[in-house]
Structure formats: C-alpha cells, structure tokens
Amino acid sequence: MTCDDHALHEGIARYYERRLRDNGPTPQGVDWNGAESQQLRFAQLVRIIQADHGTESDGPVTLNDLGCGYGALLTFLVEQGLDIDYEGTDLCEPMVQAARACHVGVANARFRIGGACSRLADYSVASGLFNVRQDVPVPLWEKFIHDTLDDLDRSSRRGFAFNCLTSYSDAEKMRPHLHYCAPEEIFRHCKNRFSRNVALLHDYGLYEFTILVRKQVG
Ligand SMILES: C[S@@+](CC[C@H](N)C(=O)[O-])C[C@H]1O[C@@H](n2cnc3c(N)ncnc32)[C@H](O)[C@@H]1O
C-alpha cells in the first residue's frame, strides 16, 4: 500500500468514526438516509447470489462484505433465511467493534478490521464505499475505486456486486464532497477487465446504480 492509499484509508476511517459516534449503529451512522433505502440497496446486491445457492444441499454460501459498517447486511441476510458463511471487513475499527456487538451469537459470521477482503469466497459485495470522497483528488479516488474492484474480483469465485452514486443525479441534489460515477464507464471497465457477464441496475429509484459481475465457473 502506498502512502497515498494509507492516508486515504485513514481519512475514510476518521469520517465514519465521526458518523458512528454521532448516530450510533444505525443507517445514519454509516451515512445513509434511512433503513428503507439501505435495505433496497441490499436487495439489489444480493441478486448476485445465484438462486441455486443457499439451500441445505449446497452448504453455506461464502460471502465477503467489504466495508460492512455495523453489519446491517448480515442482519438482512439472516432475515432472508439464507445459509451464509459471512465475513465482514471494515477499515474503521469502532465500526467493527459495533458490528461485533450487534451480532453476538450469530453463527458462521465474523467481523475483522481491514481495507481488503481476507479470503476467496463465492461472492463479495461492497455497499457505499465509493460515495464519500471528501477532499480527495478525483484521480486518486478513481484509483481507490479501481483497486477496490480488483480486490473484489480476486476475492470472489462466482461473482461480486457493488454500488456507486450516479452521475445522472439531479444537479441540485449533488454535493461537492460526494463522488458520482458514470454508470456506462464503470460497466465498460467491469466488462473489459472482469467478465463478459455484467449487469447494470439503475432502476430502483435511488441516486445510484448497482453492478453485478458474474464470473464463469469452470
Ligand atoms: C457508507 S458505509 C456503508 C456500510 C455498510 N456497507 C452498509 O451499507 O450498511 C461505508 C463503509 O465502508 C467502509 N470502507 C470504505 N472503504 C473501505 C475499504 N476499502 N475497506 C474496508 N472498509 C471500507 C467505511 O469505513 C464505512 O464503514
């Protein structure tokens, strides 16, 4: 990791530490407007998990949740009744402590501090990682996005999913500390670099889009 990467991760960790301190382990504590939109995002991301997974005969689906925050996705998955072996990773230490405290006793689940996934899983997801750029220069932030996508690719056997704020947001709603991606550019990047099978979901009513990258399993 370069000095730039280290400083960038530090800046992210400090930002979310403040959010958590002010709002607790709630959607607002990870900078979302509320639980409804947070769940709607999760519903898009988990579409990466193929319908043929999560049944008793298959055994648990292994899932990496990069930038897990306080682990709201794990709660969502448990409520869906999916058989999951879950690992949440976040670079903000107090966030990981909050996630552990919120999920005491949940089987097949663990949380760790880090800026990248630690294992090869069936799937990886990342929700909300690329939105708050603060004052990081755009080229550096774009490198962060690309490096993170490479990590998701390396860490996923069957596929991965993530979301970004969209450059098609209404101009009066856009904020200078946030980062908006052109969906067609991210789609092209994923097609060229990761897989022929890429879905772009831009139809769920939020100022963002979700990308699903499905990999060929030999
Ligand atoms: C907007 S919050 C979303 C939290 C959670 N995914 C959710 O949707 O409830 C983004 C989280 O990602 C973490 N994060 C950002 N970049 C990361 C990275 N490269 N590695 C690990 N965590 C990261 C932040 O610390 C923060 O907790």
The ligand as an SDF file (V2000), in Angstrom:
LIG
                    3D

 27 29  0  0  0  0  0  0  0  0999 V2000
  -21.4840    4.0270    3.5380 C   0  0  0  0  0  0  0  0  0  0  0  0
  -20.7900    2.9380    4.7300 S   0  0  0  0  0  0  0  0  0  0  0  0
  -21.7940    1.5140    4.3900 C   0  0  0  0  0  0  0  0  0  0  0  0
  -21.7330    0.4170    5.4350 C   0  0  0  0  0  0  0  0  0  0  0  0
  -22.4820   -0.8600    5.0310 C   0  0  0  0  0  0  0  0  0  0  0  0
  -21.9380   -1.4180    3.8060 N   0  0  0  0  0  0  0  0  0  0  0  0
  -23.9600   -0.5820    4.8580 C   0  0  0  0  0  0  0  0  0  0  0  0
  -24.4050   -0.4390    3.7200 O   0  0  0  0  0  0  0  0  0  0  0  0
  -24.6610   -0.5100    5.8910 O   0  0  0  0  0  0  0  0  0  0  0  0
  -19.2250    2.5080    4.0380 C   0  0  0  0  0  0  0  0  0  0  0  0
  -18.3200    1.7130    4.9770 C   0  0  0  0  0  0  0  0  0  0  0  0
  -17.2350    1.2140    4.1970 O   0  0  0  0  0  0  0  0  0  0  0  0
  -16.0280    1.3370    4.9360 C   0  0  0  0  0  0  0  0  0  0  0  0
  -14.9530    1.3200    3.9300 N   0  0  0  0  0  0  0  0  0  0  0  0
  -14.7430    2.2030    2.9290 C   0  0  0  0  0  0  0  0  0  0  0  0
  -13.7370    1.8020    2.1320 N   0  0  0  0  0  0  0  0  0  0  0  0
  -13.3030    0.6130    2.6340 C   0  0  0  0  0  0  0  0  0  0  0  0
  -12.2950   -0.3250    2.2600 C   0  0  0  0  0  0  0  0  0  0  0  0
  -11.5120   -0.1500    1.1730 N   0  0  0  0  0  0  0  0  0  0  0  0
  -12.1100   -1.4280    3.0060 N   0  0  0  0  0  0  0  0  0  0  0  0
  -12.8850   -1.6500    4.1040 C   0  0  0  0  0  0  0  0  0  0  0  0
  -13.8540   -0.7940    4.5170 N   0  0  0  0  0  0  0  0  0  0  0  0
  -14.0700    0.3190    3.7830 C   0  0  0  0  0  0  0  0  0  0  0  0
  -16.2100    2.5930    5.7670 C   0  0  0  0  0  0  0  0  0  0  0  0
  -15.3840    2.5980    6.9030 O   0  0  0  0  0  0  0  0  0  0  0  0
  -17.7080    2.5060    6.1140 C   0  0  0  0  0  0  0  0  0  0  0  0
  -17.9160    1.8270    7.3360 O   0  0  0  0  0  0  0  0  0  0  0  0
  1  2  1  0
  2  3  1  0
  2 10  1  0
  3  4  1  0
  4  5  1  0
  5  6  1  0
  5  7  1  0
  7  8  2  0
  7  9  1  0
 10 11  1  0
 11 12  1  0
 11 26  1  0
 12 13  1  0
 13 14  1  0
 13 24  1  0
 14 15  1  0
 14 23  1  0
 15 16  2  0
 16 17  1  0
 17 18  1  0
 17 23  2  0
 18 19  1  0
 18 20  2  0
 20 21  1  0
 21 22  2  0
 22 23  1  0
 24 25  1  0
 24 26  1  0
 26 27  1  0
M  CHG  2   2   1   9  -1
M  END
$$$$
